[in-house]
C-alpha cells in the first residue's frame, strides 16, 4: 500500500544486502551498484540458480561467505570445487537454502531477482524477519499479492519495488495521499515487434523476439516484452503495491523507454519519472532508499535532441494485455493462472514448440479451463498455479497451435 512507502528519516549507513538471483541481468546490475558504493552497501549473501562458477567469482570479488545454489547438479559441482570459493564459505542449497539466506540475521535488505515464482518463499521469509524486501520478481505479487502485502503489514516490513516502472511510481507517489491519485500509467517499449506489420508476426522466431530495442534482459522477460505480457503482469503488481483498483491502472506505448511512469492526480496534474533505460537507476534507489547518491550510469543529457513519444496500446495486437486486465477485474486466482500459463507458453515458444502467436491462445485457453475463486490461504494459490501449468502443458501436447 502507498502508506507503507513513507520515507524514513534515518541517516546514511552501510546496508548489508542479500542478493538472490545474482547471475541474471538484474543481479549483474545490482552488483554494479554495490561495487560503486562500498561505503554504503555490503554484500553478505548471494545465490544463483545453476551457474556455480559465476557465483564463485562473485563470492571471491565481494568477499561473501554465505552462498546458495538452487539446482542440485550445480550444488554437486560446486561442492566438488571448494577451492573456487573464499575460505570458510558456507554453501546452502535448493529452495530451503534461498529461504535461509533471506533470513540471515546480519542482512538489512534482501533483493529477490529470481525468475518466476521460485522467489515467493524467500520473499515471505524476508518480510517475516522484518527485513526490507527489494522486489524485482514481478511474478511473486501476481501469484500471491494478497498474502505478500499482508505479511509486509503484519511485520511492519518495507517492500521496495525494483522493477523500473514500479520504482518510478513509488518515487512519484512519495509525499502524496492515496485519495489524491486518480490513476497510474505504466509505459511499455512495445518490445521487438512494436513496428512490425501484423502479418509478419506469424513468422517470427525466438531469435527475433530476443532482440529488444532498448533493454538487455533475460529471455523470458524479453519475450514478455514483445507480447506485452510483462506490462499486464506489471499492472497486476501495481494494483497490489499501491492499493489501486483495476480501473486506476493503465499502460501506454513509449518507444524510447525514458519515461517509466506517469501518475495522474485528482486535479488532472501528472508527475512522471525519467531516466535512461538502465536497471541500475531503480536498483540503486531501492537499495539506498531513502537516500540518494551519484548513479552508476550517466543521467539523461538534455543538451542533446530528446524526443518523447507516446502511443495508445492496441489490445487487438497485444491480446495478453487485454487478458491481464480481465484477470485484474476478476481477481481471485485468475492472475496466478494467467502468469502460470504464460510461463509455460513462453518456454514452449523459446524451445521452438509453438509459434509466437500461439502464446496468447495458450493463456486464454487455460484461463477458460479453470474456475476462478478467492483463495483463503497460500496453498490454495499454489494449487491453482500447479493446475494452470498442467492445463497449459496438456493443451500444448494435444493441440496443434
C-alpha positions in Angstrom: 0.0 0.0 0.0 1.1 3.6 -0.6 1.1 4.3 3.1 3.8 1.7 3.7 6.1 3.6 1.4 6.6 6.7 3.5 10.2 7.6 3.6 12.0 7.2 6.9 14.3 9.8 8.4 17.3 7.5 9.0 20.8 8.8 8.3 23.0 7.2 5.7 24.6 3.9 6.9 26.2 0.8 5.3 23.3 -1.5 4.4 24.0 -5.3 4.3 22.4 -6.9 1.3 21.5 -10.5 0.3 21.1 -10.9 -3.4 19.0 -13.8 -4.7 19.4 -14.3 -8.5 22.9 -12.9 -8.8 23.9 -14.2 -12.2 20.9 -12.8 -14.2 20.7 -9.3 -15.7 19.1 -7.8 -12.5 21.8 -9.5 -10.4 24.6 -8.2 -12.6 23.3 -4.6 -12.4 22.8 -5.0 -8.6 26.5 -6.0 -8.3 27.5 -2.9 -10.3 25.5 -0.7 -7.8 27.0 -2.4 -4.8 30.5 -2.1 -6.2 30.0 1.6 -6.9 29.0 2.3 -3.3 31.3 0.2 -0.9 30.8 2.9 1.8 27.0 2.4 1.7 26.4 -1.2 0.6 27.9 -4.5 1.6 27.0 -7.9 0.0 26.6 -10.5 2.8 24.8 -13.3 1.0 24.4 -14.3 -2.7 22.6 -17.1 -4.6 22.1 -18.3 -8.1 20.1 -21.0 -9.9 22.8 -23.0 -11.5 25.9 -21.0 -12.6 28.2 -22.0 -9.8 31.3 -20.8 -11.4 29.9 -17.3 -11.8 28.6 -17.4 -8.3 32.1 -18.4 -7.0 33.6 -15.4 -8.9 31.1 -13.1 -7.3 31.8 -14.5 -3.8 35.5 -14.0 -4.3 35.1 -10.5 -5.7 32.9 -9.3 -2.8 34.3 -11.5 -0.1 30.9 -13.2 0.5 30.9 -16.5 2.5 27.2 -17.2 2.6 26.2 -18.5 -0.8 23.4 -20.6 -2.3 22.5 -22.6 -5.4 19.1 -23.8 -6.4 20.0 -26.6 -8.9 21.1 -29.9 -7.3 23.6 -30.6 -10.1 25.1 -27.2 -9.7 25.4 -27.8 -5.9 27.2 -31.1 -6.6 29.6 -29.4 -9.0 30.3 -26.5 -6.5 31.0 -28.9 -3.7 33.5 -30.7 -5.9 35.4 -27.4 -6.4 35.5 -25.8 -2.9 38.7 -24.0 -3.8 36.7 -21.9 -6.2 35.0 -20.1 -3.3 36.6 -18.0 -0.5 37.9 -19.9 2.5 35.2 -20.6 5.1 32.3 -20.3 2.6 29.0 -21.9 3.6 27.0 -23.3 0.7 23.2 -23.8 1.1 21.1 -25.5 -1.5 17.6 -25.6 -3.0 14.6 -23.5 -2.1 15.3 -24.1 1.6 18.8 -22.6 1.1 17.5 -19.5 -0.6 15.0 -19.0 2.2 17.7 -19.5 4.8 19.8 -16.7 3.1 16.7 -14.5 3.2 16.7 -14.8 7.0 20.4 -14.1 7.6 20.4 -12.2 10.9 23.1 -9.8 9.6 21.2 -8.8 6.5 19.2 -5.5 6.3 17.8 -5.8 2.8 17.1 -8.9 0.6 16.9 -8.3 -3.2 14.8 -11.0 -4.8 15.6 -11.2 -8.5 14.7 -14.9 -9.0 12.9 -15.6 -12.3 9.3 -16.9 -11.9 7.7 -17.9 -8.7 10.6 -19.6 -7.0 11.3 -16.4 -5.1 7.9 -16.4 -3.3 9.0 -18.4 -0.2 12.3 -16.4 0.3 10.3 -13.1 -0.2 7.8 -14.1 2.5 10.7 -15.2 4.8 12.3 -11.8 4.3 9.2 -10.0 5.3 8.6 -12.3 8.3 12.1 -11.5 9.5 11.2 -7.7 9.4 13.8 -7.0 6.7 13.5 -4.7 3.7 12.4 -6.7 0.6 13.7 -5.2 -2.6 11.5 -7.0 -5.2 12.4 -7.5 -8.8 10.4 -10.7 -9.5 7.0 -9.4 -10.6 5.5 -12.9 -10.6 5.6 -13.0 -6.8 2.9 -10.4 -6.4 1.0 -11.6 -9.4 0.8 -15.1 -7.8 0.3 -14.1 -4.2 0.0 -10.3 -3.8 -2.8 -10.7 -1.2 -0.6 -12.7 1.1 2.7 -10.9 0.5 1.2 -7.5 1.2 -0.5 -8.9 4.4 2.8 -10.3 5.5 4.5 -6.9 5.0 1.9 -5.2 7.1 2.0 -7.8 9.8 5.7 -7.4 10.4 5.9 -3.7 9.5 8.5 -4.6 6.8 9.2 -2.4 3.8 8.6 -3.6 0.3 10.7 -1.6 -2.1 9.9 -2.1 -5.8 12.9 -2.7 -8.1 11.0 -3.1 -11.4 11.7 0.2 -13.3 8.1 1.1 -13.7 7.0 0.4 -10.1 10.1 2.1 -8.7 9.1 5.1 -10.8 5.6 5.1 -9.4 7.0 4.7 -5.9 9.1 7.9 -6.5 6.2 9.9 -7.9 3.8 8.9 -5.1 6.1 9.8 -2.1 4.5 12.6 -0.1 1.1 12.2 -1.7 -2.1 10.9 -0.2 -3.7 7.8 -1.6 -7.0 9.6 -2.2 -5.3 12.1 -4.4 -4.3 9.5 -7.0 -6.6 9.2 -10.0 -4.6 6.7 -12.0 -1.2 5.2 -12.6 0.1 4.8 -16.2 2.9 2.4 -16.9 4.9 2.8 -20.0 5.8 -0.1 -22.4 8.5 -0.1 -25.0 6.5 -2.4 -27.3 9.3 -4.9 -27.5 11.0 -6.3 -30.5 7.9 -6.2 -32.8 6.3 -2.9 -32.0 6.9 -1.6 -35.5 6.4 -4.8 -37.4 3.3 -5.2 -39.6 0.8 -7.6 -38.0 1.1 -10.2 -40.9 4.9 -10.7 -40.1 4.1 -11.8 -36.5 3.1 -15.3 -37.7 6.7 -16.0 -38.9 8.8 -14.6 -36.0 11.4 -16.8 -34.4 12.7 -16.8 -30.8 15.9 -15.1 -32.0 13.7 -12.3 -33.4 11.8 -11.9 -30.1 15.0 -11.7 -28.1 16.3 -8.6 -29.9 14.9 -6.0 -27.6 15.4 -2.5 -28.9 16.1 -0.8 -25.6 16.7 -3.2 -22.7 19.2 -6.0 -22.0 17.1 -8.6 -20.1 16.7 -12.4 -19.7 15.0 -14.5 -22.4 11.6 -14.9 -20.6 11.1 -11.2 -19.8 12.3 -10.2 -23.3 9.6 -12.4 -24.9 7.1 -11.0 -22.4 8.0 -7.5 -23.5 7.3 -8.5 -27.2 3.8 -9.8 -26.2 3.2 -7.1 -23.6 2.5 -9.9 -21.1 5.1 -8.1 -18.9 3.0 -5.0 -18.9 0.0 -7.0 -17.9 1.9 -8.5 -15.1 3.2 -5.1 -14.0 -0.3 -3.7 -13.9 -1.4 -6.5 -11.6 1.7 -5.9 -9.5 1.0 -2.2 -9.3 -2.5 -2.9 -8.1 -1.1 -4.7 -5.1 1.9 -2.5 -4.4 -0.1 0.8 -4.4 -3.5 -0.3 -3.3 -5.2 0.6 -6.6 -8.4 -0.5 -8.3 -8.1 -2.2 -11.7 -9.5 0.9 -13.4 -6.8 3.0 -11.9 -4.0 1.1 -13.7 -3.3 1.8 -17.4 -0.5 1.3 -19.9 0.8 3.3 -22.9 3.4 2.6 -25.5 6.6 4.7 -25.1 9.2 3.6 -27.6 12.1 5.5 -26.0 11.9 3.8 -22.6 12.9 7.1 -20.9 9.6 8.0 -19.1 8.9 5.0 -16.8 5.6 6.0 -15.4 3.0 8.8 -15.3 0.9 9.4 -12.2 -2.3 11.4 -12.6 -3.8 13.1 -9.6 -7.3 14.2 -8.8 -6.7 17.7 -10.1 -5.5 16.4 -13.5 -1.9 17.2 -13.0 0.6 14.4 -13.8 4.1 13.6 -12.4 6.5 11.5 -14.4 9.8 9.8 -13.6 12.5 9.9 -16.3 15.9 8.2 -16.5 17.9 6.2 -19.2 16.8 2.6 -19.8 19.3 1.1 -17.3 18.2 -1.0 -14.3 20.9 0.5 -12.2 18.7 3.5 -11.5 15.8 1.7 -9.8 18.1 -0.8 -8.2 20.1 1.9 -6.6 17.0 3.8 -5.5 15.6 0.7 -3.8 18.9 -0.3 -2.1 19.8 3.2 -0.8 16.2 4.5 -0.1 15.5 7.0 1.3 19.0 8.4 0.5 20.4 9.4 -2.9 23.9 9.1 -4.2 25.7 9.5 -7.6 24.5 7.0 -10.1 26.4 4.2 -11.8 25.3 5.1 -15.3 25.1 8.6 -16.9 22.0 10.6 -16.5 19.9 12.0 -19.4 21.7 14.6 -21.5 19.1 17.2 -22.1 21.6 19.2 -24.3 21.0 16.6 -27.0 17.9 16.2 -29.1 15.4 14.3 -27.0 12.1 13.1 -28.4 9.4 11.5 -26.2 6.6 9.7 -28.0 3.5 8.1 -26.5 1.1 5.8 -28.3 -2.1 4.1 -27.2 -1.9 0.3 -26.9 -3.7 -1.7 -29.5 -5.1 -4.6 -27.4 -6.1 -6.5 -30.6 -2.4 -6.6 -31.5 -1.4 -7.4 -27.9 -4.1 -9.7 -26.6 -2.1 -10.7 -23.5 -2.5 -7.2 -22.1 -6.3 -7.5 -22.6 -6.3 -10.8 -20.8 -4.2 -9.5 -17.9 -6.6 -6.6 -17.5 -9.5 -9.0 -17.4 -7.8 -11.0 -14.6 -7.3 -7.8 -12.6 -11.1 -7.2 -12.8 -11.8 -10.9 -11.9 -9.4 -11.1 -9.0 -9.1 -14.3 -7.1 -6.6 -16.8 -8.6 -7.1 -15.5 -12.2 -3.8 -13.5 -12.2 -1.9 -16.6 -10.9 -3.5 -18.7 -13.7 -2.5 -16.0 -16.3 1.1 -16.0 -15.0 1.5 -19.8 -14.9 0.0 -20.3 -18.4 2.2 -17.6 -19.8 5.4 -19.1 -18.3 4.5 -22.5 -19.9 3.7 -20.9 -23.3 6.8 -18.7 -23.4 9.0 -21.7 -22.5 7.4 -23.7 -25.3 8.0 -20.8 -27.8 11.6 -20.4 -26.8 12.0 -24.2 -27.3 10.6 -24.0 -30.8 7.4 -26.0 -29.9 4.9 -23.3 -30.7 4.7 -20.1 -32.9 4.8 -16.7 -31.3 1.1 -16.0 -31.9 0.1 -19.2 -30.0 1.3 -17.8 -26.7 -1.9 -15.8 -26.0 -4.0 -18.7 -27.2 -2.5 -21.0 -24.6 -3.1 -18.4 -21.9 -6.7 -17.7 -22.9 -7.5 -21.4 -23.1 -6.0 -22.0 -19.6 -7.9 -19.1 -18.1 -11.2 -20.5 -19.5 -10.4 -24.1 -18.3 -10.1 -23.3 -14.6 -12.9 -21.9 -12.4 -11.8 -18.8 -10.6 -12.1 -18.4 -6.8 -10.9 -16.3 -4.0 -8.1 -18.1 -2.2 -8.3 -18.4 1.6 -4.6 -19.3 2.0 -1.4 -19.6 0.1 -1.6 -23.3 -0.5 -4.8 -22.7 -2.5 -2.9 -20.2 -4.7 -0.1 -22.7 -5.2 -2.6 -25.4 -6.1 -4.1 -23.1 -8.7 -0.7 -22.3 -10.1 0.2 -26.0 -10.4 -3.2 -26.8 -12.1 -2.7 -24.0 -14.6 0.7 -25.3 -15.6 -0.7 -28.8 -16.1 -3.7 -27.5 -18.1 -1.4 -25.3 -20.3 1.0 -28.1 -20.9 -1.8 -30.5 -21.7 -3.2 -28.0 -24.2 0.3 -27.8 -25.8 0.5 -31.6 -26.0 -2.9 -32.3 -27.5 -3.4 -29.4 -29.9 -1.6 -28.1 -32.9 -1.0 -24.4 -32.2 
